[in-house]
Amino acid sequence: MVQINYMRSFSGNSNCFSLLFPLKEFTSESISEREFYLSLLQKAGYFDGKKGHCHTMIWSVHYDCVCDGIPFTMVYDEDYDDITFAVGLENLQQMPKIAEQLQALVESERRACGI
């Protein structure tokens, strides 16, 4: 089961979440969490893979994504090898919808792999 963990950003806004699950139970390949998410988001049409939609910050990489017309960001923390997601404050009410759709997407990947 995939658990949604809602959290605050470093600036104190409640606009972030992560998905908690044992990666090895959701893919038959030996890949990183970042590779897993990028592949999944591209297959679902949430991330187009264009260089202009990928931004390197000091210790992280931000991927611009869109789900049902709602923009969100996948944040890869290079120091901690960790993935979180964030929505802009203007889309705060849509965050549960995005989180639940990503949760369902990850769970469907598990079923597709037959694991």
DSSP file (Angstrom, degrees, kcal/mol; ACC not computed):
  #  RESIDUE AA STRUCTURE BP1 BP2  ACC     N-H-->O    O-->H-N    N-H-->O    O-->H-N    TCO  KAPPA ALPHA  PHI   PSI    X-CA   Y-CA   Z-CA
    1    1 A M              0   0    0      0, 0.0     2,-0.5     0, 0.0   102,-0.0   0.000 360.0 360.0 360.0 142.1    0.0    0.0    0.0
    2    2 A V        -     0   0    0     19,-0.1     2,-0.4   101,-0.1    19,-0.2  -0.847 360.0-155.9 -98.8 126.5    1.1    3.5   -0.8
    3    3 A Q  E     -A   20   0A   0     17,-2.5    17,-3.2    -2,-0.5     2,-0.5  -0.854   8.8-138.0-106.0 136.8    0.8    6.0    2.0
    4    4 A I  E     -A   19   0A   0     -2,-0.4     2,-0.6    15,-0.2    15,-0.2  -0.815  14.8-164.6 -92.7 129.3    0.5    9.8    1.4
    5    5 A N  E     -A   18   0A   0     13,-3.0    13,-1.9    -2,-0.5     2,-0.2  -0.921   5.7-158.6-117.1 104.1    2.6   11.9    3.8
    6    6 A Y  E     +A   17   0A   0     -2,-0.6     2,-0.3    11,-0.2    11,-0.3  -0.597  23.4 163.1 -81.6 143.0    1.5   15.6    3.8
    7    7 A M  E     -A   16   0A   0      9,-2.7     9,-1.6    -2,-0.2     2,-0.3  -0.924  36.5 -97.0-151.7 173.0    4.2   18.0    5.1
    8    8 A R        -     0   0    0     -2,-0.3     6,-0.3     6,-0.2     2,-0.1  -0.686  35.0-122.3 -95.1 150.6    5.3   21.6    5.2
    9    9 A S    >   -     0   0    0      4,-3.1     3,-1.9    -2,-0.3    -1,-0.1  -0.300  37.5 -95.6 -78.6 173.2    7.9   23.2    3.0
   10   10 A F  T 3  S+     0   0    0      1,-0.3    -1,-0.1     2,-0.1    -2,-0.0   0.776 128.0  57.5 -61.8 -25.3   11.0   24.8    4.3
   11   11 A S  T 3  S-     0   0    0      2,-0.1    -1,-0.3     1,-0.0    -3,-0.0   0.462 123.1-106.4 -85.5  -0.2    9.2   28.1    4.1
   12   12 A G  S <  S+     0   0    0     -3,-1.9     2,-0.3     1,-0.3    -2,-0.1   0.461  73.9 136.7  94.0   1.4    6.4   26.7    6.4
   13   13 A N        -     0   0    0      1,-0.1    -4,-3.1     2,-0.0     2,-1.5  -0.602  57.3-131.6 -83.5 143.8    3.7   26.3    3.8
   14   14 A S  S    S+     0   0    0     -2,-0.3    -6,-0.2    -6,-0.3    -1,-0.1  -0.479  74.2 111.0 -89.2  64.3    1.6   23.1    3.8
   15   15 A N        +     0   0    0     -2,-1.5    72,-2.0    -8,-0.0     2,-0.3   0.106  54.0  84.3-126.0  21.5    2.0   22.5    0.1
   16   16 A C  E     +AB   7  86A   0     -9,-1.6    -9,-2.7    70,-0.2     2,-0.3  -0.880  42.9 168.8-126.3 156.4    4.2   19.4    0.0
   17   17 A F  E     -AB   6  85A   0     68,-2.2    68,-2.9    -2,-0.3     2,-0.3  -0.982  13.7-156.8-156.0 161.5    3.7   15.6    0.2
   18   18 A S  E     -A    5   0A   0    -13,-1.9   -13,-3.0    -2,-0.3     2,-0.5  -0.925  19.6-125.8-134.0 163.0    5.6   12.4   -0.4
   19   19 A L  E     -A    4   0A   0     -2,-0.3     2,-0.6    64,-0.3   -15,-0.2  -0.953  21.6-153.1-111.7 127.9    4.5    8.9   -1.2
   20   20 A L  E     +A    3   0A   0    -17,-3.2   -17,-2.5    -2,-0.5    -2,-0.0  -0.892  36.6 123.9-107.7 122.2    5.8    6.2    1.2
   21   21 A F        -     0   0    0     -2,-0.6     2,-0.9   -19,-0.2   -19,-0.1  -0.955  66.2 -94.3-166.9 153.8    6.1    2.6   -0.2
   22   22 A P    >   -     0   0    0      0, 0.0     3,-2.2     0, 0.0     4,-0.3  -0.683  34.8-153.7 -78.2 107.4    8.8    0.0   -0.5
   23   23 A L  G >> S+     0   0    0     -2,-0.9     3,-2.3     1,-0.3     4,-0.5   0.831  88.8  63.2 -52.3 -40.3   10.1    0.6   -4.0
   24   24 A K  G 34 S+     0   0    0      1,-0.3    -1,-0.3     2,-0.2     3,-0.2   0.708 100.3  54.8 -63.4 -17.7   11.3   -3.0   -4.5
   25   25 A E  G <4 S+     0   0    0     -3,-2.2    -1,-0.3     1,-0.2    -2,-0.2   0.478 107.8  50.0 -89.7  -2.9    7.7   -4.2   -4.2
   26   26 A F  T <4 S+     0   0    0     -3,-2.3     2,-0.3    -4,-0.3    -2,-0.2   0.369 110.4  40.4-118.6   3.4    6.5   -1.8   -7.0
   27   27 A T     <  -     0   0    0     -4,-0.5    -1,-0.2    -3,-0.2    83,-0.1  -0.994  56.5-149.2-150.1 146.6    9.0   -2.5   -9.8
   28   28 A S  S    S+     0   0    0     -2,-0.3     2,-0.2    -3,-0.1    -4,-0.1   0.485  80.8  80.0 -91.3  -3.5   10.6   -5.6  -11.2
   29   29 A E  S    S-     0   0    0      2,-0.0     2,-1.2     1,-0.0    -2,-0.1  -0.633  85.6-118.2-101.6 160.1   13.7   -3.6  -12.2
   30   30 A S        +     0   0    0     -2,-0.2     2,-0.3     0, 0.0    -2,-0.1  -0.748  63.3 137.0 -95.8  86.2   16.6   -2.5  -10.1
   31   31 A I        -     0   0    0     -2,-1.2     2,-0.1    -8,-0.1    -4,-0.0  -0.857  54.5-100.8-129.6 163.1   16.2    1.3  -10.5
   32   32 A S     >  -     0   0    0     -2,-0.3     4,-2.4     1,-0.1     5,-0.1  -0.333  34.9-110.1 -77.4 165.0   16.3    4.3   -8.3
   33   33 A E  H  > S+     0   0    0      1,-0.2     4,-2.6     2,-0.2     5,-0.2   0.892 120.3  53.3 -61.6 -40.0   13.3    6.0   -6.9
   34   34 A R  H  > S+     0   0    0      2,-0.2     4,-2.8     1,-0.2     5,-0.2   0.931 109.8  46.8 -62.0 -46.1   13.9    9.0   -9.2
   35   35 A E  H  > S+     0   0    0      2,-0.2     4,-2.3     1,-0.2     5,-0.2   0.898 111.7  52.7 -61.7 -40.5   14.1    6.8  -12.3
   36   36 A F  H  X S+     0   0    0     -4,-2.4     4,-2.4     2,-0.2    -2,-0.2   0.952 113.2  42.2 -59.0 -52.0   10.9    5.0  -11.2
   37   37 A Y  H  X S+     0   0    0     -4,-2.6     4,-3.4     2,-0.2     5,-0.3   0.917 113.0  52.0 -65.3 -44.2    9.0    8.3  -10.8
   38   38 A L  H  X S+     0   0    0     -4,-2.8     4,-2.1     1,-0.2    -1,-0.2   0.921 112.7  45.9 -59.9 -43.4   10.3    9.9  -14.0
   39   39 A S  H  X S+     0   0    0     -4,-2.3     4,-2.4    -5,-0.2    -1,-0.2   0.934 115.8  46.2 -62.3 -46.6    9.3    6.8  -16.0
   40   40 A L  H  X S+     0   0    0     -4,-2.4     4,-2.0    -5,-0.2    -2,-0.2   0.914 113.1  48.4 -63.9 -44.9    5.9    6.6  -14.4
   41   41 A L  H  X>S+     0   0    0     -4,-3.4     5,-2.4     1,-0.2     6,-1.4   0.856 112.5  48.9 -66.8 -35.2    5.2   10.4  -14.8
   42   42 A Q  H ><5S+     0   0    0     -4,-2.1     3,-0.9    -5,-0.3    -2,-0.2   0.920 110.2  50.5 -70.0 -43.0    6.2   10.3  -18.4
   43   43 A K  H 3<5S+     0   0    0     -4,-2.4    -2,-0.2     1,-0.2    -1,-0.2   0.882 112.3  48.0 -60.2 -37.6    4.1    7.3  -19.2
   44   44 A A  H 3<5S-     0   0    0     -4,-2.0    -1,-0.2    -5,-0.2    -2,-0.2   0.573 114.7-117.7 -80.5  -9.0    1.1    9.0  -17.5
   45   45 A G  T <<5S+     0   0    0     -3,-0.9    -3,-0.2    -4,-0.5     3,-0.1   0.658  83.6 117.3  81.3  15.8    1.7   12.2  -19.4
   46   46 A Y  S   <S+     0   0    0     -5,-2.4    20,-2.2     1,-0.2     2,-0.4   0.721  78.1  33.6 -86.6 -23.7    2.4   14.2  -16.3
   47   47 A F        -     0   0    0     -6,-1.4    -2,-0.3    18,-0.2    -1,-0.2  -0.999  62.6-162.9-135.2 131.1    6.0   15.0  -17.2
   48   48 A D        -     0   0    0     16,-0.4    -1,-0.1    -2,-0.4    17,-0.1   0.533  34.3-126.7 -94.7  -5.4    7.2   15.6  -20.8
   49   49 A G        +     0   0    0      1,-0.2     2,-0.1     4,-0.1     5,-0.1   0.499  54.5 150.9  78.1   2.6   11.0   15.1  -20.2
   50   50 A K    >   -     0   0    0      1,-0.1     3,-2.0     3,-0.1    -1,-0.2  -0.441  53.1-128.5 -70.6 141.4   11.9   18.4  -21.9
   51   51 A K  G >  S+     0   0    0      1,-0.3     3,-1.6     2,-0.2    -1,-0.1   0.837 108.1  62.2 -57.8 -34.3   15.0   20.1  -20.5
   52   52 A G  G 3  S+     0   0    0      1,-0.3    -1,-0.3     3,-0.1    -2,-0.1   0.630 100.1  55.0 -68.0 -12.3   13.2   23.3  -20.0
   53   53 A H  G <  S+     0   0    0     -3,-2.0    11,-2.8     1,-0.1     2,-0.4   0.117  97.0  74.4-106.4  19.2   10.9   21.5  -17.5
   54   54 A C  E <   -C   63   0A   0     -3,-1.6     2,-0.5     9,-0.2     9,-0.2  -0.984  62.9-172.1-134.4 119.7   13.8   20.3  -15.4
   55   55 A H  E     -C   62   0A   0      7,-3.1     7,-3.2    -2,-0.4     2,-0.6  -0.955  14.0-147.0-122.5 123.3   15.6   22.8  -13.1
   56   56 A T  E     -C   61   0A   0     -2,-0.5     5,-0.2     5,-0.2     2,-0.1  -0.776  21.4-179.5 -89.4 124.3   18.8   22.2  -11.2
   57   57 A M        -     0   0    0      3,-3.5    -1,-0.0    -2,-0.6     0, 0.0  -0.245  49.1 -75.0-103.4-163.1   18.9   24.1   -7.9
   58   58 A I  S    S-     0   0    0      1,-0.2    -2,-0.0    -2,-0.1     3,-0.0   0.964 123.2  -1.1 -65.3 -53.1   21.8   24.0   -5.4
   59   59 A W  S    S+     0   0    0     19,-0.0    19,-1.9    20,-0.0    20,-0.8   0.112 128.4  51.5-124.5  20.7   21.1   20.5   -3.9
   60   60 A S  E     - D   0  77A   0     17,-0.2    -3,-3.5    18,-0.2     2,-0.4  -0.968  63.1-134.0-152.0 165.1   18.0   19.5   -5.8
   61   61 A V  E     -CD  56  76A   0     15,-2.2    15,-3.0    -2,-0.3     2,-0.5  -0.995  20.8-154.0-123.9 130.8   16.4   19.0   -9.2
   62   62 A H  E     -CD  55  75A   0     -7,-3.2    -7,-3.1    -2,-0.4     2,-0.5  -0.907   3.5-160.4-110.5 129.7   12.9   20.2   -9.8
   63   63 A Y  E     -CD  54  74A   0     11,-2.8    11,-2.3    -2,-0.5     2,-0.5  -0.942  15.4-136.3-112.3 120.9   10.7   18.6  -12.5
   64   64 A D  E     + D   0  73A   0    -11,-2.8   -16,-0.4    -2,-0.5     2,-0.3  -0.647  33.8 173.9 -78.3 121.6    7.7   20.6  -13.8
   65   65 A C  E     - D   0  72A   0      7,-3.0     7,-2.4    -2,-0.5     2,-0.4  -0.826  21.1-153.1-126.1 163.5    4.7   18.3  -14.0
   66   66 A V  E     - D   0  71A   0    -20,-2.2     2,-0.5    -2,-0.3    -2,-0.0  -0.991   7.1-174.7-141.1 130.9    1.0   18.7  -14.8
   67   67 A C  E >  S- D   0  70A   0      3,-2.5     3,-2.0    -2,-0.4   -21,-0.1  -0.978  79.0 -20.9-127.2 116.5   -1.9   16.6  -13.7
   68   68 A D  T 3  S-     0   0    0     -2,-0.5    -1,-0.1     1,-0.3   -22,-0.0   0.872 128.6 -51.0  51.9  40.8   -5.4   17.3  -15.1
   69   69 A G  T 3  S+     0   0    0      1,-0.2    -1,-0.3     0, 0.0    -3,-0.0   0.450 114.7 119.3  80.4   0.4   -4.2   20.8  -15.9
   70   70 A I  E <   -D   67   0A   0     -3,-2.0    -3,-2.5    24,-0.1    -1,-0.2  -0.882  59.5-136.6-102.9 118.1   -2.9   21.5  -12.4
   71   71 A P  E     +D   66   0A   0      0, 0.0    17,-0.5     0, 0.0     2,-0.3  -0.465  31.9 162.1 -73.3 143.6    0.9   22.2  -12.3
   72   72 A F  E     -D   65   0A   0     -7,-2.4    -7,-3.0    -2,-0.1     2,-0.4  -0.946  28.3-125.4-149.6 169.0    3.0   20.5   -9.6
   73   73 A T  E     -DE  64  86A   0     13,-2.9    13,-2.2    -2,-0.3     2,-0.6  -0.962   2.6-150.3-124.5 134.6    6.6   19.9   -9.0
   74   74 A M  E     -DE  63  85A   0    -11,-2.3   -11,-2.8    -2,-0.4     2,-0.6  -0.919  22.1-158.0 -96.3 126.0    8.6   16.7   -8.3
   75   75 A V  E     -DE  62  84A   0      9,-3.4     9,-2.2    -2,-0.6     2,-0.7  -0.923   7.3-162.9-111.8 121.7   11.6   17.6   -6.2
   76   76 A Y  E     -DE  61  83A   0    -15,-3.0   -15,-2.2    -2,-0.6     2,-0.8  -0.914  10.1-151.1-103.7 114.1   14.6   15.3   -6.1
   77   77 A D  E  >> -DE  60  82A   0      5,-3.1     5,-1.3    -2,-0.7     4,-1.3  -0.761   5.8-164.7 -85.2 110.2   16.9   16.0   -3.2
   78   78 A E  T  45S+     0   0    0    -19,-1.9    -1,-0.2    -2,-0.8   -18,-0.2   0.814  84.3  53.7 -68.7 -31.1   20.4   15.0   -4.4
   79   79 A D  T  45S+     0   0    0    -20,-0.8    -1,-0.2     1,-0.2   -19,-0.1   0.920 122.9  26.0 -68.9 -43.6   21.9   15.0   -0.8
   80   80 A Y  T  45S-     0   0    0      2,-0.1    -2,-0.2     0, 0.0    -1,-0.2   0.425  98.7-127.8-101.5  -0.5   19.3   12.7    0.7
   81   81 A D  T  <5 +     0   0    0     -4,-1.3     2,-0.3     1,-0.2    -3,-0.2   0.948  62.4 143.9  51.5  53.6   18.3   10.8   -2.5
   82   82 A D  E   < - E   0  77A   0     -5,-1.3    -5,-3.1   -49,-0.1     2,-0.4  -0.924  44.0-145.5-130.3 146.3   14.7   11.7   -1.7
   83   83 A I  E     + E   0  76A   0     -2,-0.3     2,-0.3    -7,-0.2   -64,-0.3  -0.945  22.9 163.8-114.9 131.3   11.6   12.6   -3.7
   84   84 A T  E     - E   0  75A   0     -9,-2.2    -9,-3.4    -2,-0.4     2,-0.3  -0.903  23.6-138.4-133.9 168.0    8.9   15.0   -2.6
   85   85 A F  E     -BE  17  74A   0    -68,-2.9   -68,-2.2    -2,-0.3     2,-0.3  -0.930  17.3-173.5-126.9 150.8    6.1   16.8   -4.5
   86   86 A A  E     -BE  16  73A   0    -13,-2.2   -13,-2.9    -2,-0.3     2,-0.3  -0.992  11.0-156.2-144.6 150.3    4.8   20.3   -4.2
   87   87 A V        -     0   0    0    -72,-2.0   -15,-0.1    -2,-0.3     5,-0.1  -0.899  33.7-101.8-118.9 154.3    2.0   22.5   -5.5
   88   88 A G    >   -     0   0    0    -17,-0.5     3,-2.1    -2,-0.3     4,-0.1  -0.375  36.0-110.1 -68.3 155.4    2.0   26.3   -5.8
   89   89 A L  G >  S+     0   0    0      1,-0.3     3,-1.2     2,-0.2     4,-0.2   0.794 118.6  63.2 -59.9 -27.8    0.0   28.1   -3.1
   90   90 A E  G 3  S+     0   0    0      1,-0.2    -1,-0.3     2,-0.1     3,-0.2   0.681 108.8  42.0 -69.8 -15.9   -2.6   29.0   -5.7
   91   91 A N  G X> S+     0   0    0     -3,-2.1     3,-1.5     1,-0.1     4,-0.5   0.108  76.0 119.9-114.7  19.9   -3.3   25.3   -6.1
   92   92 A L  G X4 S+     0   0    0     -3,-1.2     3,-1.2     1,-0.3    -1,-0.1   0.850  72.7  55.5 -56.1 -38.5   -3.2   24.3   -2.5
   93   93 A Q  G 34 S+     0   0    0      1,-0.2     4,-0.3    -4,-0.2    -1,-0.3   0.730 105.4  54.4 -68.3 -20.3   -6.8   23.0   -2.5
   94   94 A Q  G <> S+     0   0    0     -3,-1.5     4,-2.1     1,-0.2     3,-0.3   0.532  81.0  93.7 -89.0  -7.5   -5.9   20.7   -5.4
   95   95 A M  H <X S+     0   0    0     -3,-1.2     4,-3.0    -4,-0.5     5,-0.2   0.893  82.1  51.3 -57.4 -45.4   -3.0   19.0   -3.6
   96   96 A P  H  > S+     0   0    0      0, 0.0     4,-2.7     0, 0.0    -1,-0.2   0.894 109.3  52.4 -59.3 -37.2   -5.1   16.1   -2.2
   97   97 A K  H  > S+     0   0    0     -3,-0.3     4,-2.1    -4,-0.3    -2,-0.2   0.938 112.6  43.8 -62.5 -46.9   -6.4   15.4   -5.7
   98   98 A I  H  X S+     0   0    0     -4,-2.1     4,-2.5     2,-0.2     5,-0.2   0.930 114.2  50.3 -64.0 -45.3   -2.8   15.3   -7.2
   99   99 A A  H  X S+     0   0    0     -4,-3.0     4,-2.4     1,-0.2    -2,-0.2   0.915 112.1  47.0 -59.9 -44.1   -1.5   13.2   -4.3
  100  100 A E  H  X S+     0   0    0     -4,-2.7     4,-2.4    -5,-0.2    -1,-0.2   0.862 111.4  51.1 -68.3 -35.4   -4.3   10.7   -4.6
  101  101 A Q  H  X S+     0   0    0     -4,-2.1     4,-2.1    -5,-0.2    -2,-0.2   0.903 112.1  46.6 -68.8 -39.5   -3.8   10.4   -8.4
  102  102 A L  H  X S+     0   0    0     -4,-2.5     4,-2.5     2,-0.2    -2,-0.2   0.893 110.9  53.3 -66.8 -38.4   -0.1    9.8   -7.9
  103  103 A Q  H  X S+     0   0    0     -4,-2.4     4,-2.4    -5,-0.2    -2,-0.2   0.937 111.2  45.5 -59.2 -47.6   -0.9    7.3   -5.2
  104  104 A A  H  X S+     0   0    0     -4,-2.4     4,-2.3     1,-0.2    -2,-0.2   0.868 110.7  54.5 -64.6 -37.1   -3.2    5.4   -7.6
  105  105 A L  H  X S+     0   0    0     -4,-2.1     4,-1.5     2,-0.2    -2,-0.2   0.919 110.0  45.7 -63.0 -44.7   -0.6    5.7  -10.4
  106  106 A V  H  X S+     0   0    0     -4,-2.5     4,-1.5     1,-0.2    -2,-0.2   0.925 113.0  50.3 -64.6 -44.7    2.0    4.0   -8.3
  107  107 A E  H  X S+     0   0    0     -4,-2.4     4,-1.6     1,-0.2    -2,-0.2   0.867 108.0  53.0 -63.7 -35.6   -0.4    1.3   -7.1
  108  108 A S  H  X S+     0   0    0     -4,-2.3     4,-2.4     1,-0.2    -1,-0.2   0.834 104.0  57.2 -68.4 -30.3   -1.4    0.6  -10.7
  109  109 A E  H  X S+     0   0    0     -4,-1.5     4,-1.8     2,-0.2    -1,-0.2   0.875 103.5  53.4 -65.8 -36.9    2.3    0.1  -11.6
  110  110 A R  H  X>S+     0   0    0     -4,-1.5     5,-1.7     1,-0.2     4,-0.6   0.931 111.1  45.4 -62.3 -45.4    2.6   -2.5   -8.9
  111  111 A R  H ><5S+     0   0    0     -4,-1.6     3,-0.7     1,-0.2    -2,-0.2   0.887 110.1  54.6 -65.1 -38.9   -0.4   -4.4  -10.5
  112  112 A A  H 3<5S+     0   0    0     -4,-2.4    -1,-0.2     1,-0.2    -2,-0.2   0.825 107.9  49.7 -65.0 -31.1    1.1   -4.0  -14.0
  113  113 A C  H 3<5S-     0   0    0     -4,-1.8    -1,-0.2    -5,-0.1    -2,-0.2   0.610 107.8-128.2 -82.4 -11.5    4.3   -5.5  -12.9
  114  114 A G  T <<5       0   0    0     -3,-0.7    -3,-0.2    -4,-0.6    -2,-0.1   0.783 360.0 360.0  70.5  26.6    2.5   -8.5  -11.3
  115  115 A I      <       0   0    0     -5,-1.7    -4,-0.2   -90,-0.1    -5,-0.1   0.420 360.0 360.0 -95.9 360.0    4.3   -8.0   -8.1
